[in-house]
Amino acid sequence: MPDQHVFTPFSFDKDSEETQKVWIESLRILKAMKEDYGGDLVLISGDSAQYGNLSLGDIQAMTGIAEAGQAVYTAGVTCYRMIRELFKAAGFDELLVAVGDHELGGNKGFFKGNKSKVLTVPASRKAFADGYNKNENESFQFNDAIGNVASRPLGTTFEDTSFAYRKNNVLFITVDVFKIVGHGDRNYFDKINGFGGEGVITCDVSGAHLNWFEDVLREAKKDLNIKHIIVQGHVPIILPVRKVACSGQFLDGADDSGLWKIMSKYGVDVYFAGEVHTNTASKSRDPESGVVQIVARGRTLSNFITVQVSDDVLDIALMNEIGEKQRWNGNYEESGHLTIDKSNSSNIIVSASGELELIDPDSSLIKFDFEEILPLGSRQVLGLFGPDKLMATSVVMRGINCTDSMMNKGSFGAQYDAQVGNVVIVPGREGGSSAGLFGEDSRFGIFGVGPNGGGEIVSFSMWIKTTESDSNMTLAHYGATFGKKAKVIRKAKKNHMMLALESGVPVLYINPRNKLTSASVKNIADGNWHHIAVSMPKKSPRLFHIQIFVDFVATTTRVWGGKNPRIFQTTSGKLSIGGFGHSSEAYDVEYKDMKPFQGLIDDFSLWTKRLVQRRDGFKINANTKCVHVRGAFEQVEIQKSDECIQLCVDRGNEKCRGFQVTADPPSCTLYVRVPELGGEKVGSQCGTEKVSLASGWNNNPTQSIKPSSTPTISPTSLNPDPSKAPSKRPTNSPSALNTCINNSDFKFILDNDDEQDCAWFTRQSEKTERRIEKYCPREEIAYNCQLACDK
């Protein structure tokens, strides 16, 4: 039950009305939990109290202690000892607690500046250890060695806050993931790898701390009486996860981190985490990893998880609060279930349902089909409360009272249902039964946070129809929720993401200064239906790596704003369609010329993967008809003209690369790729025609046009064989290319008139980033130096 937050009043005045209210209500509910569900011990994965929104001055004033470190220590240790008393009074004698960011004074407290609490982090950590993990005589509670390894990482910063503890046949390991980077004298933000971004402290387990962790697991595997291993830390490791009203911190490196790899190596069963205030169960994309990550909500005892243990099975149930009151209802129902069955060690079975159903990271997480509008409150969105009600039935969004909702039919489920106002369901496009009609007073926002965040991949697509060709309008927006002043947006180091239509042209903003435009698109605000997709091909990309597709064809893109920055998205933003939704009011000021969308929208989908390209094949039969093969499902014969094939033979149209002539009977095979954007079956195009074989084709099989199988439409996100690169420069811009090589013969001129080659970018590693930002947005350089520019 992580992220309780509610116990903070215990820090100051035990006799205050607020403290007594929290104690009485919590004790009542915890006693009922013990009676109804039992439990030998309790895990709290961080943020049992909330010091993030209190300044050092606040804490000094409330404790009456002038010295900051002593004030922080006194507040913390008093709170944690009282929490232990509370749980013991309810019948829970053993409490295993992980450090959270709010116990250490984060989030704002982790940044350098006048609000920094970095200097008091040692005092916060000592208060946590003394309050939770030590007895009155200051001896450590969980001191029994695991085999020949100490129960905690002695000699490290984490020796009193990371520990291993065995209970019956289960080994529990609690890790403190909050690490000060270097000397703590500068904020840590690694945009290349997508790490940090939360001040001088990042989430990482490494060095001697990680070595101890592996030593414990190595010893545990020798003990045949240890049947299960459970690890807890405060933050999620693998993404995406559902989030609400949080900062969205995560462990650097995700499933490539040392912590995750070691858990996978030694067969850890479950990693429990908190931080994000919602519930998600997931596994790594790595098929060799069997670890199940469960990120849980606990806020004000509103959710909790039970784990029933036998030698062969971990049976896990998620309980969700029900009732009329906003909090302290004390009644629960099961909302998710997950079982790990290890009775056959060679075939461990994980079965899950409800809110604990394993998330497929390649699925569409958010999907709106615009088929039906429901009353707000038809499904619960955790954290979206009404006035003294557990579930809201209305919410004000940018001055409009919204009483409607639209179901999210993606795998993130009800937590990402949209709150809606003044959107009307009307007849839609051919192939779609209905669409949403948006006007200037329409609102469509998602209360859940994310799923964008950091350097993680996010891609999305939607259908639109409008005639507003003279307007700048928001199509989809993901932006920060904190801060009301425009400078918060303008000076932010983390990016937002907004797809807009500017005079009919799709444009992607990541901040007010930098945008990516679809330079090859003239105007799609023409009263016809158009499909737009934005694809992020890899983690932590530069802006020019992003692809924009219009009607399933990659557009030529251009970066505006001088630089070509790497993308690191805000981790606490919210998504909206057709406007700014629940995000900060600062966007209205900073983008004062941007209007809400006016027109029709249909079938919005969002993924946390690049939009995978689907291979389509064309073969020419004896009757010179083009047989279009779409997987194994259908073949379509289409008669086509000779002119189109000749264009491709002459390589005059880059979209039609990928021919190879085969012999006996002579045939021409075209391999292309088209975006898999919701499963639409769309063929390759050569100009306005699909491809066919010309009667004058040279049947000599030795005259092939390479590449034989290289995908050619928008292959920025692909990795073709470099030996199959085009023989001459294509006509499309570099945004639609990916030969993944450097042209060794290519030279270009710097601004100071020096001549350089592609190797110049990486000759001095400390200058590589700046050189790439300055020169790679230039079309000719980006094409010829793709390997260097992709650093």
C-alpha positions in Angstrom: 0.0 0.0 0.0 2.4 2.7 -1.2 1.9 6.5 -1.5 -0.3 7.0 1.6 0.8 10.6 1.9 -2.0 11.1 4.5 0.2 10.4 7.5 2.2 13.7 7.3 0.3 15.4 10.2 1.9 12.8 12.5 5.1 14.8 12.1 4.1 17.8 14.1 1.2 17.9 16.5 -0.1 14.6 17.8 -3.1 16.2 19.4 -4.2 18.3 16.5 -7.7 17.7 15.0 -6.2 16.6 11.7 -3.8 14.1 13.3 -6.5 12.6 15.4 -8.9 12.3 12.4 -6.2 10.5 10.4 -5.4 8.2 13.3 -9.0 7.3 14.1 -10.1 6.6 10.6 -6.9 4.8 9.6 -7.0 2.6 12.7 -10.7 1.7 12.1 -10.0 0.6 8.5 -6.7 -1.2 9.2 -8.3 -3.2 12.0 -11.0 -4.3 9.6 -8.4 -5.2 7.0 -6.6 -7.4 9.5 -9.8 -9.1 10.5 -11.1 -9.6 6.9 -7.9 -10.4 5.0 -5.3 -11.3 7.6 -1.6 -10.6 6.8 1.7 -11.4 8.5 3.4 -8.3 7.4 2.8 -5.1 5.4 4.8 -3.7 2.5 4.7 0.1 1.8 6.7 1.0 -1.3 7.4 4.5 -0.4 5.8 7.9 0.2 4.2 7.1 3.5 4.4 10.8 4.2 4.5 13.9 2.0 7.3 16.4 2.6 7.6 17.4 -1.0 5.1 20.3 -0.7 6.6 21.7 2.5 9.5 24.0 2.4 12.4 23.8 4.9 10.9 27.0 6.4 7.6 25.3 6.8 9.2 22.3 8.6 11.3 24.6 10.8 8.3 26.6 11.8 6.0 23.6 12.4 8.6 21.8 14.6 9.9 24.9 16.3 13.5 23.9 15.5 15.7 26.5 13.8 18.4 24.2 12.4 17.1 22.8 9.1 18.6 19.3 9.3 17.5 18.8 12.9 14.0 20.0 12.0 13.7 17.6 9.1 15.0 14.7 11.2 12.6 15.4 14.1 9.6 15.7 11.8 10.4 12.5 10.0 11.4 10.2 12.9 8.3 11.4 14.8 6.0 10.6 11.9 7.5 7.2 11.1 7.4 6.0 14.7 3.8 7.0 15.0 3.0 5.1 11.7 4.6 2.0 13.2 2.5 2.4 16.3 -0.7 2.8 14.2 -0.1 -0.5 12.3 0.9 -2.3 15.4 -2.3 -1.2 17.1 -4.2 -2.7 14.1 -2.4 -6.0 14.5 0.4 -5.6 11.9 3.6 -6.1 13.8 6.0 -6.1 10.9 6.3 -3.2 8.5 8.7 -3.2 5.5 8.9 0.3 4.0 10.9 1.6 1.0 12.1 5.1 0.7 10.1 7.4 -1.5 10.9 10.7 -3.0 8.6 12.6 -0.7 10.2 11.2 2.4 13.5 12.8 1.2 11.9 16.1 0.4 11.3 15.7 -3.4 10.3 16.5 -6.0 11.1 20.2 -6.2 13.5 19.8 -3.2 15.8 17.7 -5.4 16.7 20.6 -7.7 19.5 23.1 -7.0 18.1 26.5 -6.1 16.4 28.4 -3.3 13.9 25.7 -2.8 16.4 22.9 -2.6 16.4 20.4 0.2 19.4 18.4 -1.1 21.5 19.4 1.9 19.0 17.9 4.3 18.6 14.5 2.4 21.0 12.8 4.8 18.9 13.9 7.7 15.7 12.7 5.9 17.3 9.3 5.2 18.5 9.0 8.8 15.0 9.9 10.1 13.5 7.2 7.8 16.0 4.5 9.0 15.6 5.4 12.7 11.9 5.6 12.5 11.1 2.5 10.5 14.1 0.1 10.6 15.6 0.5 14.1 14.5 -0.4 17.5 14.6 2.0 20.5 18.1 0.8 21.3 19.1 1.8 17.8 19.8 -1.8 16.7 18.7 -2.6 13.1 15.5 -4.7 13.0 16.3 -6.7 9.9 19.8 -7.8 10.7 19.8 -11.6 9.9 22.2 -12.5 7.2 21.0 -14.2 4.0 23.4 -17.1 3.8 26.9 -15.6 4.0 25.8 -12.1 2.9 24.8 -9.2 5.2 21.2 -8.3 5.2 22.1 -4.7 4.1 24.7 -3.0 2.0 27.1 -2.0 4.7 29.5 0.8 4.0 27.1 2.5 1.4 24.7 5.4 1.7 21.9 2.9 1.7 23.1 0.6 4.5 20.1 1.6 6.7 17.4 1.9 4.0 18.0 -1.1 1.7 17.7 -4.5 3.3 16.8 -8.2 2.9 14.4 -10.0 5.2 13.2 -13.6 5.1 9.7 -14.4 6.3 8.8 -18.1 6.2 9.4 -19.3 2.6 9.6 -15.8 1.1 12.7 -13.5 0.8 11.7 -9.8 0.8 14.3 -7.3 -0.5 13.6 -3.6 -0.1 15.8 -1.2 -2.1 16.3 2.6 -1.7 16.6 3.8 -5.4 17.3 7.5 -4.8 20.9 8.3 -5.6 22.7 11.7 -5.5 24.6 12.0 -8.8 28.3 12.9 -8.4 28.9 15.5 -5.7 25.3 16.8 -5.9 26.4 20.2 -7.1 24.5 20.1 -10.4 21.2 18.9 -11.7 21.4 15.6 -13.6 19.7 15.4 -17.0 20.9 12.9 -19.5 18.7 13.4 -22.6 20.8 11.1 -24.7 19.8 8.1 -22.6 16.6 9.5 -21.2 17.9 9.5 -17.6 17.3 11.8 -14.6 15.5 15.1 -15.0 14.6 15.4 -11.3 17.4 17.5 -10.0 20.6 16.2 -8.5 19.0 13.0 -7.5 18.2 10.2 -9.9 16.7 6.7 -9.5 19.4 4.2 -9.9 20.9 1.1 -8.1 24.5 0.6 -9.0 28.0 0.1 -7.8 28.5 -1.5 -4.3 24.7 -1.2 -3.7 24.0 -3.4 -6.8 26.8 -5.8 -6.0 25.2 -6.4 -2.5 21.8 -6.9 -4.2 23.2 -9.6 -6.5 25.1 -11.3 -3.6 21.9 -11.6 -1.6 20.1 -13.2 -4.6 23.0 -15.5 -5.2 22.8 -16.8 -1.6 19.1 -17.0 -1.8 19.2 -19.4 -4.7 21.3 -21.8 -2.6 18.6 -22.0 0.1 16.0 -24.5 -1.0 13.6 -23.3 1.7 13.3 -19.9 0.0 10.4 -20.6 -2.5 9.7 -17.0 -3.6 11.6 -13.7 -3.9 9.8 -10.3 -3.8 11.6 -7.0 -4.3 10.1 -3.6 -3.6 11.3 -0.1 -4.5 9.5 3.2 -4.9 9.5 3.8 -8.6 8.5 1.7 -11.7 11.3 0.1 -13.6 9.6 -0.9 -16.9 7.3 1.4 -18.7 4.6 2.2 -19.7 2.5 2.2 -16.5 -0.8 3.9 -15.7 -0.3 7.2 -13.7 -2.4 9.9 -12.1 -1.6 13.1 -10.2 2.1 12.3 -9.8 5.6 13.3 -10.9 6.1 10.1 -12.9 9.6 9.2 -11.8 11.2 6.0 -13.1 14.3 4.0 -12.7 17.1 4.9 -15.2 17.6 2.2 -17.8 14.3 0.4 -17.4 14.7 -3.3 -18.2 18.2 -2.6 -19.4 19.2 -1.4 -15.9 21.5 -3.5 -13.8 18.7 -3.9 -11.2 16.2 -5.4 -13.6 18.8 -7.7 -15.3 19.9 -9.1 -12.0 16.3 -9.7 -10.9 15.7 -11.5 -14.1 19.0 -13.5 -13.8 18.1 -14.9 -10.4 14.4 -15.5 -10.9 12.8 -12.8 -8.8 9.1 -13.3 -8.9 7.6 -9.9 -8.3 8.8 -6.3 -8.1 6.4 -4.0 -6.2 6.5 -0.2 -6.7 4.4 2.9 -6.1 5.0 6.5 -7.2 2.3 6.7 -9.9 -0.8 6.4 -7.7 -2.5 3.8 -10.0 -2.3 0.1 -10.6 -0.5 -1.7 -13.5 0.9 -5.2 -13.9 3.5 -5.8 -16.6 6.5 -7.8 -17.8 9.5 -6.9 -19.8 9.6 -7.3 -23.6 12.6 -9.6 -23.0 11.2 -13.1 -23.2 14.0 -14.3 -20.9 12.8 -12.2 -18.0 10.1 -13.8 -15.8 9.8 -10.9 -13.3 6.3 -9.4 -12.9 6.2 -5.7 -12.0 3.2 -4.6 -10.0 2.8 -0.9 -9.5 0.1 -0.2 -7.0 -2.0 2.5 -5.5 -2.5 3.0 -1.8 -3.6 6.6 -1.3 -5.4 7.1 1.9 -6.0 3.4 2.2 -8.1 3.5 -1.0 -6.4 0.5 -2.6 -4.3 -2.4 -1.3 -2.9 -5.7 -2.5 -3.1 -9.1 -0.7 -0.6 -11.8 -1.4 -1.4 -15.4 -0.4 1.6 -17.7 -0.4 2.1 -21.4 -0.7 5.3 -23.3 -1.8 4.2 -23.3 -5.4 1.9 -20.3 -5.8 1.7 -16.6 -5.3 -1.9 -15.5 -5.4 -2.2 -11.7 -5.6 -5.5 -9.8 -5.4 -6.0 -6.0 -5.9 -8.7 -4.4 -3.7 -10.3 -1.1 -4.6 -12.3 1.2 -2.3 -16.1 1.4 -2.9 -18.6 3.7 -1.3 -20.1 7.2 -1.6 -17.5 9.2 0.4 -14.4 10.7 -1.2 -12.3 8.8 1.3 -12.4 6.7 4.4 -15.2 4.4 3.1 -13.5 1.3 4.5 -15.3 -1.0 2.0 -13.5 -2.8 -0.8 -14.1 -5.1 -3.8 -11.6 -7.0 -5.9 -10.6 -5.2 -9.1 -7.7 -7.3 -10.2 -6.2 -10.7 -9.8 -2.8 -12.3 -10.7 -1.5 -15.7 -9.9 2.1 -17.0 -10.4 1.9 -20.8 -10.5 5.4 -22.4 -10.1 4.2 -26.0 -9.6 6.0 -26.9 -12.8 9.4 -25.2 -12.6 10.0 -25.6 -16.3 6.7 -23.9 -17.1 5.8 -21.1 -14.7 2.3 -19.9 -15.5 1.2 -16.3 -14.9 -2.5 -15.7 -15.1 -4.1 -12.3 -14.6 -7.3 -10.4 -14.9 -9.0 -7.1 -14.3 -6.7 -4.2 -13.3 -3.8 -6.7 -12.9 -4.1 -8.1 -16.4 -0.6 -7.9 -17.9 -0.2 -4.9 -20.2 0.9 -5.7 -23.7 3.5 -2.9 -24.3 2.9 -3.2 -28.1 -0.9 -2.8 -27.8 -2.8 0.4 -28.4 -2.9 1.9 -24.8 -5.4 4.6 -25.6 -8.1 4.2 -28.3 -11.1 6.3 -28.9 -13.5 5.2 -31.6 -16.0 8.1 -31.2 -19.0 5.7 -31.3 -20.6 6.6 -28.0 -20.8 9.3 -25.4 -21.5 8.2 -21.8 -22.3 10.1 -18.6 -19.2 11.1 -16.6 -18.9 8.7 -13.7 -20.1 5.6 -15.7 -16.6 4.1 -14.9 -14.3 5.0 -12.1 -11.2 7.0 -12.9 -9.0 6.7 -9.8 -8.2 10.1 -8.2 -11.0 11.9 -10.1 -13.2 12.8 -7.1 -16.4 14.7 -6.9 -17.3 17.1 -4.1 -17.1 14.7 -1.1 -17.7 11.8 -3.6 -15.5 9.0 -4.6 -16.4 9.5 -8.3 -16.9 12.7 -10.2 -19.9 13.3 -12.3 -18.7 16.6 -13.7 -15.4 18.4 -14.1 -14.6 21.9 -15.3 -12.1 22.0 -18.1 -10.9 25.4 -19.4 -14.2 27.1 -18.3 -16.5 24.4 -19.7 -18.5 22.2 -17.3 -18.0 18.7 -18.7 -20.5 16.0 -17.7 -19.8 13.4 -20.5 -17.2 10.7 -20.9 -15.8 8.5 -23.7 -14.5 5.0 -23.0 -10.9 4.3 -23.6 -11.0 1.0 -25.6 -7.2 0.6 -25.4 -5.4 -1.6 -22.9 -5.0 1.2 -20.3 -8.7 0.9 -19.8 -11.0 3.1 -17.6 -8.2 5.1 -16.0 -7.7 6.8 -19.4 -11.4 7.4 -20.2 -11.8 10.9 -21.5 -13.8 13.7 -19.8 -15.8 15.3 -22.5 -17.9 18.5 -23.0 -19.7 19.7 -26.1 -18.5 16.9 -28.5 -21.3 15.6 -30.6 -21.4 12.1 -32.2 -22.3 12.4 -35.9 -22.1 10.2 -39.0 -18.5 9.6 -39.9 -16.3 8.6 -42.8 -16.8 5.6 -45.0 -15.5 2.7 -43.0 -16.2 4.3 -39.7 -19.8 4.5 -38.5 -19.5 7.7 -36.5 -17.2 10.6 -35.6 -16.9 13.4 -33.0 -17.9 16.9 -34.1 -15.7 19.4 -32.3 -16.3 23.2 -32.0 -14.6 26.0 -30.3 -16.3 25.2 -26.9 -15.5 21.4 -27.2 -13.4 19.8 -24.5 -11.8 16.3 -24.6 -9.2 15.6 -21.9 -7.8 12.6 -20.0 -7.3 13.0 -16.3 -4.7 10.2 -16.1 -1.1 11.2 -16.5 1.0 10.1 -19.5 1.6 7.7 -20.9 4.2 9.9 -22.5 7.3 10.6 -20.4 11.0 11.0 -20.5 12.7 9.6 -23.6 10.2 6.8 -24.0 8.7 6.1 -27.4 5.2 7.4 -28.1 3.3 7.3 -31.4 -0.3 8.2 -32.3 -2.7 8.5 -35.2 -6.1 10.0 -35.9 -8.6 10.8 -38.7 -9.6 14.4 -39.2 -11.9 16.4 -41.5 -12.1 20.2 -41.5 -12.4 23.2 -43.8 -10.6 25.6 -41.4 -7.7 26.2 -43.7 -6.9 29.7 -42.4 -6.6 28.7 -38.7 -4.1 27.2 -36.4 -5.8 24.5 -34.4 -4.8 21.9 -31.9 -5.3 18.2 -32.9 -3.7 16.4 -30.0 -1.8 17.8 -27.1 0.3 16.3 -24.2 1.5 18.9 -21.8 2.5 19.7 -18.2 -0.2 20.2 -15.6 1.9 22.2 -13.1 2.6 25.9 -13.3 0.3 28.7 -14.5 2.9 31.2 -15.9 3.9 31.1 -19.5 7.6 31.1 -18.6 7.1 27.6 -17.0 6.4 26.3 -20.5 8.8 28.5 -22.3 11.8 27.7 -20.1 11.0 24.1 -19.4 13.8 21.6 -20.0 11.3 18.8 -20.5 9.2 18.8 -23.7 5.5 18.8 -24.3 4.1 17.4 -27.6 1.4 19.0 -29.6 0.2 18.0 -33.1 -1.4 21.1 -34.7 -2.9 22.0 -38.0 -1.4 25.4 -39.2 -3.2 26.6 -42.3 -4.0 23.0 -43.2 -0.5 21.7 -42.6 0.4 19.2 -39.9 2.9 20.6 -37.4 4.5 18.9 -34.3 5.6 21.2 -31.5 7.9 20.0 -28.6 8.3 23.5 -27.2 7.3 27.0 -28.3 10.6 27.4 -30.1 11.0 24.0 -31.9 8.6 22.4 -34.3 8.5 19.8 -37.1 6.5 20.7 -40.1 5.2 18.5 -43.0 6.8 20.5 -45.7 5.5 18.4 -48.5 1.9 18.9 -47.5 0.1 21.9 -48.9 -3.4 21.9 -47.2 -5.5 19.1 -45.9 -8.1 21.3 -44.4 -10.1 20.7 -47.6 -13.3 19.2 -46.3 -12.1 15.6 -46.9 -11.1 12.9 -44.5 -7.4 12.6 -43.9 -5.4 10.3 -41.7 -2.5 11.7 -39.7 0.1 9.7 -37.8 3.1 10.7 -35.7 5.7 8.0 -35.2 8.7 8.1 -32.8 11.2 5.6 -34.2 13.4 5.1 -31.1 13.9 6.3 -27.5 15.3 9.7 -26.9 15.2 10.8 -30.6 16.0 14.1 -32.0 13.1 16.1 -33.4 14.1 15.4 -37.0 13.8 11.6 -36.3 10.1 12.0 -35.8 8.0 10.9 -38.8 4.7 12.5 -39.8 2.5 10.4 -42.1 -0.5 11.9 -44.0 -2.9 9.5 -45.6 -0.4 6.7 -45.0 2.5 8.3 -46.9 5.6 9.7 -45.1 5.8 13.5 -45.5 8.9 15.5 -46.1 9.6 17.2 -42.8 11.5 20.3 -41.7 12.8 21.3 -38.3 12.1 24.9 -37.3 13.7 26.8 -34.4 17.3 26.7 -35.1 18.2 23.6 -33.1 17.3 20.0 -33.5 17.0 19.0 -29.8 16.6 15.6 -28.3 13.2 14.8 -26.9 12.6 14.3 -23.2 8.9 14.6 -22.5 7.4 15.8 -19.2 6.7 12.9 -16.9 3.6 14.5 -15.3 1.7 15.7 -18.3 -1.8 14.9 -19.5 -3.2 14.1 -23.0 -6.1 15.8 -24.7 -7.7 15.9 -28.2 -8.8 19.0 -30.0 -7.5 21.4 -27.4 -5.3 21.8 -24.2 -7.6 19.7 -22.0 -6.5 19.3 -18.3 -3.0 20.8 -19.0 -1.6 24.0 -17.5 -3.2 27.3 -18.3 0.2 28.6 -19.4 -0.3 26.9 -22.8 -3.2 29.3 -23.6 -0.8 32.2 -23.1 2.2 30.7 -24.8 0.2 29.5 -27.8 -2.2 32.4 -27.9 -2.8 32.0 -31.7 -3.7 28.3 -31.4 -7.5 27.6 -31.4 -9.4 24.5 -30.4 -10.0 22.2 -33.3 -13.2 22.7 -35.3 -14.2 19.8 -37.5 -14.6 16.0 -37.2 -12.2 13.6 -35.5 -12.3 9.7 -35.5 -10.3 6.8 -34.4 -7.6 8.2 -32.2 -5.0 5.6 -31.1 -1.8 5.9 -29.1 1.1 3.4 -28.7 4.4 3.4 -26.8 6.2 1.9 -29.8 7.2 3.1 -33.2 4.6 2.5 -35.8 5.8 -0.8 -37.1 5.9 -1.1 -40.9 4.0 -3.9 -42.5 5.4 -5.5 -45.7 3.3 -5.4 -48.8 4.3 -7.4 -51.9 3.5 -6.8 -55.5 4.1 -9.5 -58.1 3.5 -9.3 -61.8 1.8 -12.3 -63.4 1.9 -13.4 -67.0 -1.0 -11.1 -68.0 1.0 -8.1 -66.8 -1.5 -7.6 -63.9 -0.3 -6.6 -60.5 -1.1 -9.1 -57.8 -1.1 -7.3 -54.5 -0.5 -9.7 -51.6 -1.5 -8.5 -48.2 -0.1 -11.1 -45.8 -1.9 -14.4 -46.3 -5.3 -12.9 -46.4 -6.1 -11.6 -49.8 -4.7 -11.1 -53.3 -6.0 -8.3 -55.5 -5.3 -8.0 -59.3 -5.1 -4.5 -60.6 -4.4 -3.4 -64.2 -2.0 -0.6 -64.3 -0.2 1.7 -66.8 3.2 1.3 -68.3 4.2 4.9 -67.3 4.3 4.2 -63.6 6.6 1.3 -63.8 9.0 3.2 -66.0 9.2 6.0 -63.4 10.3 3.4 -60.9 12.8 1.8 -63.3 14.3 5.3 -63.9 14.5 5.8 -60.1 12.8 9.1 -60.6 10.3 8.4 -57.8 11.9 7.4 -54.6 8.7 5.9 -53.3 9.0 3.0 -55.8 12.5 1.7 -54.9 12.8 -2.0 -54.2 12.5 -3.9 -57.5 14.3 -7.0 -58.5 13.9 -8.8 -61.8 13.6 -12.5 -61.6 13.8 -15.0 -64.4 11.6 -17.7 -66.0 9.0 -16.5 -66.2 10.3 -12.9 -66.0 8.6 -11.0 -63.2 9.1 -7.9 -61.2 8.7 -8.0 -57.5 8.3 -4.8 -55.5 8.9 -4.8 -51.8 7.6 -1.8 -49.8 6.4 -1.0 -46.4 3.4 1.0 -45.4 2.5 2.2 -41.9 0.6 -0.2 -39.7 -1.7 2.5 -38.4 -4.7 0.7 -37.1 -4.6 -2.1 -39.6 -5.7 -0.2 -42.7 -4.9 -2.2 -45.9 -3.1 0.3 -48.0 -0.9 -0.5 -51.0 2.2 1.1 -52.3 1.9 4.1 -54.6 4.0 5.3 -57.5 2.8 8.8 -58.2 -0.9 8.3 -58.4 -0.7 4.7 -59.7 0.0 1.4 -58.2 2.9 -0.5 -59.8 2.6 -2.8 -62.9 5.0 -4.3 -65.4 5.6 -2.4 -68.6 5.5 -4.3 -71.9 8.9 -3.0 -72.8 10.6 -4.4 -69.6 14.0 -5.8 -70.1 13.7 -9.5 -69.2 17.4 -9.9 -68.5 17.5 -11.2 -64.9 20.9 -9.9 -64.3 19.6 -6.3 -64.6 18.2 -5.9 -61.2 17.5 -2.7 -59.4 18.6 -2.9 -55.8 17.5 -3.1 -53.0 15.6 -6.3 -53.5 13.9 -6.2 -50.3 14.6 -2.8 -48.8 11.4 -1.1 -47.6 11.2 2.4 -49.0 8.2 4.3 -47.8 9.2 6.3 -44.7 11.9 4.0 -43.6 13.4 6.2 -40.9 12.5 3.7 -38.3 13.8 0.7 -40.2 17.3 -0.9 -40.5 17.9 -2.1 -44.0 21.1 -3.8 -45.1 23.6 -0.9 -45.8 24.7 -2.8 -48.9 21.3 -2.1 -50.4 21.5 1.6 -50.2 20.2 3.6 -53.2 22.7 4.1 -56.0 22.1 7.8 -56.3 20.5 10.4 -54.1 16.8 10.1 -53.9 14.5 13.0 -54.4 12.8 12.8 -51.0 14.2 14.6 -48.0 16.4 12.8 -45.4 13.4 12.5 -43.0 12.1 9.7 -45.3 15.4 7.8 -45.5 17.5 5.4 -43.5 20.5 4.0 -45.2 22.3 3.9 -41.8 25.7 4.6 -43.3 28.0 7.5 -43.8 29.0 8.5 -47.4 32.8 8.4 -47.2 33.1 10.5 -50.3 30.8 13.3 -49.1 32.2 16.7 -48.1 30.4 19.7 -46.7 31.3 23.3 -45.8 31.1 24.6 -42.2 29.9 28.1 -41.4 33.6 29.1 -41.0 34.3 27.8 -44.6 36.2 24.7 -43.4 35.5 21.6 -45.4 34.7 18.5 -43.4 33.4 14.9 -43.9 31.0 12.8 -41.9 33.6 11.6 -39.5 34.1 15.1 -38.2 30.9 14.8 -36.1 32.5 12.3 -33.7 36.2 13.3 -33.8 35.8 15.2 -30.5 33.1 13.4 -28.4 32.5 16.5 -26.2 31.5 18.5 -29.3 29.4 15.8 -31.0 26.0 16.9 -29.6 26.5 20.5 -30.5 27.7 19.7 -34.0 24.8 17.4 -34.7 22.3 20.0 -33.5 23.7 22.6 -35.8 24.4 20.7 -39.0 22.3 17.6 -39.2 19.0 19.5 -39.8 20.5 20.4 -43.2 19.0 18.1 -45.8 22.1 17.1 -47.7 24.2 16.5 -44.6 21.5 14.5 -42.9 21.2 12.2 -46.0 24.9 11.6 -46.5 25.9 11.4 -42.8 23.0 9.4 -41.5 25.1 7.2 -39.2 26.8 10.2 -37.6 23.6 12.2 -37.3 21.8 9.3 -35.6 24.0 9.5 -32.6 
